[in-house]
Amino acid sequence: MRYLYRGVAIAVGLFFMLFAILKAADPMGTILKVEEYLQAMGLEGLQSLSTTIAALLCLVEFIIGAALAAKVRMALAVPLLLLFMAVMTIITILNLTILPIDDCGCFGEAIKLSNTETFLKNLLLLGCALFLLLYPKGDCAKRISPKRAMLLMGAAVVLELLIFSYSLWYKPLADFGQFRKGTDLREMAEGGAGALYDALFVYQKEGRRESFTLDNLPDTTWTFVESIVSSAEDSPSGEESAADFQLKNGAGEYIAQDILGEEGRVLFSIVNSAESLSLKDWETIFRLAAQSESHNARFYLVCCQLQQEVIDAMAAAAESLGAEPAELPYLLYTDKKTALSLNRLNGGLVVVDEGVLSYKDRLTSTIW
């Protein structure tokens, strides 16, 4: 029994550590999932705490996993595991019944599970937790000293926070977004040229959801939920036709396929919060915009917020830096999920060569 007990504890512990590391390696994806849950539950008022909640979730999972795998504070770790899995199972049942969430986010953005698959996985882990709680006598492995236990838990906390902070503020350790290096964006944008599209952006406020077009997006008190892009005309098969990658100019025209269809290099700076960019970031953006033509490239600023907010932020930066009109980038717009899938970093650079995404990283002017 003791071997079975230790085997279950180690396996569950390693699974929990994996859950936590995958979430921490792509923290923006975890934050988006937390925001999705808060929106679905009508708790938009807690949106400002989404980063803190995501970090705490990663920490709790990693600490539980490390404690189980290393046999530290089992009298506390096992009940905490049981409580955690009970809560997660209840949330999964809500996903299956009333919450409009298709993927639980257990593995972050790395692995997608249906709600049914998640429910079965949670039942298995819940059963393991009950086994560890009901058969403590099976745990006959040698215990480590309290001092070593505290050092181990402290190291686990520091490691997880370092992974989360580095990936959030500097560079994600993993890219689990839809648009990874090597993705053929030109192919994903097919269907846009010559076709008419209806694009709706769903926002939520105080439990109420409404749809908006890109031309009349709501103010910042509303929270983005999803975008719906579909053909305005019925296809011959009777099914909706929509491109997987869409960009829109200031006039409301979908031009992703036009941009990617031309030869040469295309540079995108992905901005999800124009007002949060530093003057140094804006200086780099203006430099790239000014230098792109001489390097046979085209540079665009891709934004996912109100058009006027971006224009105002760029105008203020241009005035502070004394930038010339010729240095200002051409503005494009998309939805928040597409923007963050292109690059998790605010202002992050994306390079597309002959329609294929070849580079994505921090904003830099040394790309040439």
DONUMI-435598 format. One line per field, with one value per residue (C-alpha): residue in one letter; x, y, z; residue number from 1. Coordinates in steps of 0.5 Angstrom, whole numbers, plus 500, padded with zeros to 3 digits. Each point is the difference from the previous one (the first is absolute). Example, Ala and Ser with C-alpha at 12.3 -4.5 7.8 and 13.67 -1.06 7.14 Angstrom:
# DONUMI-435598
code <- c(A; S)
u <- c(525; 502)
v <- c(491; 507)
w <- c(516; 498)
pos <- c(1; 2)
# end
This chain:
# DONUMI-435598
code <- c(M; R; Y; L; Y; R; G; V; A; I; A; V; G; L; F; F; M; L; F; A; I; L; K; A; A; D; P; M; G; T; I; L; K; V; E; E; Y; L; Q; A; M; G; L; E; G; L; Q; S; L; S; T; T; I; A; A; L; L; C; L; V; E; F; I; I; G; A; A; L; A; A; K; V; R; M; A; L; A; V; P; L; L; L; L; F; M; A; V; M; T; I; I; T; I; L; N; L; T; I; L; P; I; D; D; C; G; C; F; G; E; A; I; K; L; S; N; T; E; T; F; L; K; N; L; L; L; L; G; C; A; L; F; L; L; L; Y; P; K; G; D; C; A; K; R; I; S; P; K; R; A; M; L; L; M; G; A; A; V; V; L; E; L; L; I; F; S; Y; S; L; W; Y; K; P; L; A; D; F; G; Q; F; R; K; G; T; D; L; R; E; M; A; E; G; G; A; G; A; L; Y; D; A; L; F; V; Y; Q; K; E; G; R; R; E; S; F; T; L; D; N; L; P; D; T; T; W; T; F; V; E; S; I; V; S; S; A; E; D; S; P; S; G; E; E; S; A; A; D; F; Q; L; K; N; G; A; G; E; Y; I; A; Q; D; I; L; G; E; E; G; R; V; L; F; S; I; V; N; S; A; E; S; L; S; L; K; D; W; E; T; I; F; R; L; A; A; Q; S; E; S; H; N; A; R; F; Y; L; V; C; C; Q; L; Q; Q; E; V; I; D; A; M; A; A; A; A; E; S; L; G; A; E; P; A; E; L; P; Y; L; L; Y; T; D; K; K; T; A; L; S; L; N; R; L; N; G; G; L; V; V; V; D; E; G; V; L; S; Y; K; D; R; L; T; S; T; I; W)
u <- c(500; 506; 502; 494; 499; 506; 499; 494; 502; 506; 496; 495; 506; 503; 494; 498; 507; 499; 494; 503; 506; 496; 496; 506; 503; 495; 497; 496; 496; 499; 497; 496; 497; 499; 496; 496; 497; 499; 496; 496; 499; 498; 506; 502; 502; 506; 503; 505; 503; 500; 508; 500; 495; 504; 506; 497; 497; 507; 503; 495; 500; 508; 500; 495; 504; 507; 497; 497; 506; 505; 496; 500; 494; 496; 495; 498; 502; 495; 494; 502; 500; 493; 497; 503; 498; 493; 499; 503; 495; 494; 503; 500; 493; 498; 504; 496; 493; 500; 507; 501; 508; 502; 507; 502; 507; 503; 506; 500; 500; 504; 495; 493; 495; 492; 496; 498; 508; 501; 495; 502; 507; 498; 496; 506; 505; 494; 500; 508; 499; 495; 504; 506; 496; 496; 507; 505; 503; 502; 505; 506; 506; 505; 498; 505; 501; 496; 506; 501; 492; 500; 506; 497; 493; 504; 504; 493; 497; 506; 501; 492; 500; 507; 497; 493; 503; 506; 494; 496; 504; 506; 499; 495; 504; 495; 496; 493; 496; 497; 505; 507; 506; 499; 493; 498; 496; 498; 497; 496; 498; 497; 493; 500; 502; 494; 495; 495; 501; 496; 504; 497; 504; 496; 502; 497; 498; 496; 498; 497; 503; 500; 503; 503; 504; 507; 497; 496; 504; 498; 504; 505; 494; 498; 505; 501; 497; 501; 500; 496; 502; 495; 499; 494; 498; 498; 505; 498; 500; 495; 506; 503; 507; 505; 507; 504; 505; 497; 502; 496; 502; 498; 494; 497; 503; 503; 507; 504; 500; 502; 506; 502; 499; 506; 507; 505; 501; 494; 501; 495; 500; 494; 498; 494; 501; 503; 500; 504; 506; 506; 503; 506; 495; 497; 506; 502; 493; 501; 507; 498; 494; 506; 505; 495; 500; 507; 500; 495; 495; 493; 499; 493; 498; 495; 495; 494; 497; 496; 503; 500; 504; 505; 500; 501; 505; 504; 499; 503; 506; 501; 500; 504; 506; 499; 498; 499; 493; 504; 503; 493; 497; 494; 495; 496; 495; 498; 497; 503; 501; 503; 505; 502; 501; 505; 504; 499; 504; 497; 504; 503; 503; 497; 504; 496; 505; 496; 494; 503; 501; 507; 502; 496; 504; 501; 499; 507; 503; 506; 495; 504)
v <- c(500; 505; 499; 502; 506; 503; 498; 504; 506; 501; 499; 505; 505; 500; 501; 506; 503; 499; 503; 506; 501; 500; 505; 504; 500; 503; 505; 504; 494; 498; 507; 500; 494; 503; 506; 495; 497; 506; 503; 494; 500; 507; 502; 506; 504; 495; 501; 504; 494; 496; 500; 499; 494; 497; 500; 497; 494; 499; 500; 496; 494; 500; 500; 494; 497; 501; 498; 493; 498; 502; 497; 507; 502; 494; 501; 507; 499; 494; 504; 506; 495; 498; 507; 502; 494; 501; 507; 499; 494; 505; 505; 495; 498; 507; 500; 494; 503; 508; 503; 502; 497; 495; 499; 499; 503; 494; 500; 507; 501; 494; 495; 501; 495; 500; 501; 493; 498; 505; 497; 493; 502; 504; 493; 496; 505; 501; 493; 500; 505; 496; 494; 504; 503; 493; 496; 504; 494; 498; 506; 497; 503; 504; 507; 506; 505; 506; 505; 496; 500; 508; 501; 495; 504; 507; 497; 498; 507; 504; 495; 501; 507; 501; 496; 504; 507; 499; 497; 506; 506; 498; 494; 494; 494; 496; 502; 497; 505; 498; 504; 497; 500; 497; 501; 502; 506; 501; 494; 501; 507; 497; 502; 507; 503; 502; 497; 504; 498; 502; 501; 500; 501; 497; 504; 499; 505; 499; 493; 503; 498; 504; 500; 506; 501; 502; 507; 501; 496; 502; 504; 496; 499; 494; 493; 497; 493; 497; 502; 497; 501; 497; 501; 505; 495; 493; 496; 494; 495; 504; 501; 506; 501; 504; 501; 498; 507; 506; 508; 506; 507; 506; 500; 494; 496; 493; 500; 494; 496; 506; 502; 493; 499; 504; 498; 502; 501; 502; 503; 500; 503; 498; 505; 498; 506; 506; 504; 495; 501; 504; 505; 496; 495; 505; 502; 493; 500; 507; 497; 494; 504; 504; 495; 495; 503; 500; 493; 498; 498; 503; 501; 501; 501; 495; 502; 497; 506; 506; 503; 507; 498; 497; 507; 504; 496; 500; 507; 502; 495; 504; 507; 498; 496; 506; 494; 502; 498; 495; 496; 499; 493; 497; 498; 494; 497; 493; 496; 499; 493; 500; 506; 496; 494; 503; 503; 500; 506; 507; 503; 493; 499; 495; 499; 497; 497; 499; 498; 496; 502; 500; 504; 502; 503; 507; 506; 502; 504; 495; 496; 502)
w <- c(500; 502; 493; 497; 504; 499; 492; 500; 504; 496; 493; 503; 502; 494; 496; 504; 499; 493; 500; 504; 495; 494; 503; 502; 494; 496; 505; 495; 498; 507; 502; 494; 502; 507; 497; 496; 506; 504; 494; 500; 507; 500; 504; 495; 506; 502; 493; 503; 504; 495; 500; 507; 500; 494; 504; 506; 496; 498; 506; 504; 495; 500; 507; 501; 494; 504; 506; 498; 495; 506; 506; 503; 505; 498; 505; 497; 493; 499; 503; 496; 494; 501; 501; 494; 496; 503; 498; 493; 499; 502; 495; 494; 502; 499; 493; 498; 502; 500; 499; 493; 500; 496; 503; 507; 499; 505; 495; 499; 492; 499; 500; 498; 504; 499; 506; 500; 500; 505; 505; 499; 501; 507; 502; 499; 504; 505; 501; 501; 506; 503; 500; 503; 505; 502; 500; 504; 503; 493; 500; 504; 496; 504; 502; 499; 505; 501; 498; 494; 499; 501; 495; 495; 500; 500; 494; 496; 501; 498; 494; 498; 501; 496; 494; 500; 501; 494; 496; 501; 500; 496; 495; 500; 501; 496; 494; 500; 496; 494; 496; 501; 496; 493; 500; 493; 501; 493; 500; 506; 497; 494; 498; 502; 493; 496; 506; 504; 508; 506; 506; 507; 506; 506; 507; 507; 505; 507; 497; 494; 493; 494; 493; 497; 493; 500; 498; 506; 506; 507; 505; 505; 505; 496; 499; 494; 499; 493; 493; 495; 492; 495; 493; 498; 494; 501; 497; 494; 506; 504; 505; 503; 497; 504; 500; 507; 499; 499; 501; 498; 498; 503; 495; 502; 494; 501; 497; 503; 494; 496; 504; 501; 492; 498; 500; 505; 507; 505; 507; 505; 507; 504; 505; 505; 504; 497; 506; 504; 494; 503; 496; 498; 497; 496; 498; 497; 497; 496; 498; 497; 496; 498; 498; 497; 493; 499; 502; 495; 506; 502; 507; 504; 507; 502; 505; 504; 503; 498; 494; 503; 507; 495; 496; 506; 504; 493; 499; 507; 499; 494; 503; 505; 496; 494; 495; 493; 497; 495; 506; 503; 498; 497; 504; 500; 505; 502; 506; 507; 499; 493; 502; 506; 496; 496; 505; 508; 501; 500; 494; 498; 493; 495; 493; 494; 494; 494; 504; 505; 507; 501; 507; 506; 506; 504; 496; 497; 495; 498; 496; 493)
pos <- c(1; 2; 3; 4; 5; 6; 7; 8; 9; 10; 11; 12; 13; 14; 15; 16; 17; 18; 19; 20; 21; 22; 23; 24; 25; 26; 27; 28; 29; 30; 31; 32; 33; 34; 35; 36; 37; 38; 39; 40; 41; 42; 43; 44; 45; 46; 47; 48; 49; 50; 51; 52; 53; 54; 55; 56; 57; 58; 59; 60; 61; 62; 63; 64; 65; 66; 67; 68; 69; 70; 71; 72; 73; 74; 75; 76; 77; 78; 79; 80; 81; 82; 83; 84; 85; 86; 87; 88; 89; 90; 91; 92; 93; 94; 95; 96; 97; 98; 99; 100; 101; 102; 103; 104; 105; 106; 107; 108; 109; 110; 111; 112; 113; 114; 115; 116; 117; 118; 119; 120; 121; 122; 123; 124; 125; 126; 127; 128; 129; 130; 131; 132; 133; 134; 135; 136; 137; 138; 139; 140; 141; 142; 143; 144; 145; 146; 147; 148; 149; 150; 151; 152; 153; 154; 155; 156; 157; 158; 159; 160; 161; 162; 163; 164; 165; 166; 167; 168; 169; 170; 171; 172; 173; 174; 175; 176; 177; 178; 179; 180; 181; 182; 183; 184; 185; 186; 187; 188; 189; 190; 191; 192; 193; 194; 195; 196; 197; 198; 199; 200; 201; 202; 203; 204; 205; 206; 207; 208; 209; 210; 211; 212; 213; 214; 215; 216; 217; 218; 219; 220; 221; 222; 223; 224; 225; 226; 227; 228; 229; 230; 231; 232; 233; 234; 235; 236; 237; 238; 239; 240; 241; 242; 243; 244; 245; 246; 247; 248; 249; 250; 251; 252; 253; 254; 255; 256; 257; 258; 259; 260; 261; 262; 263; 264; 265; 266; 267; 268; 269; 270; 271; 272; 273; 274; 275; 276; 277; 278; 279; 280; 281; 282; 283; 284; 285; 286; 287; 288; 289; 290; 291; 292; 293; 294; 295; 296; 297; 298; 299; 300; 301; 302; 303; 304; 305; 306; 307; 308; 309; 310; 311; 312; 313; 314; 315; 316; 317; 318; 319; 320; 321; 322; 323; 324; 325; 326; 327; 328; 329; 330; 331; 332; 333; 334; 335; 336; 337; 338; 339; 340; 341; 342; 343; 344; 345; 346; 347; 348; 349; 350; 351; 352; 353; 354; 355; 356; 357; 358; 359; 360; 361; 362; 363; 364; 365; 366; 367; 368)
# end
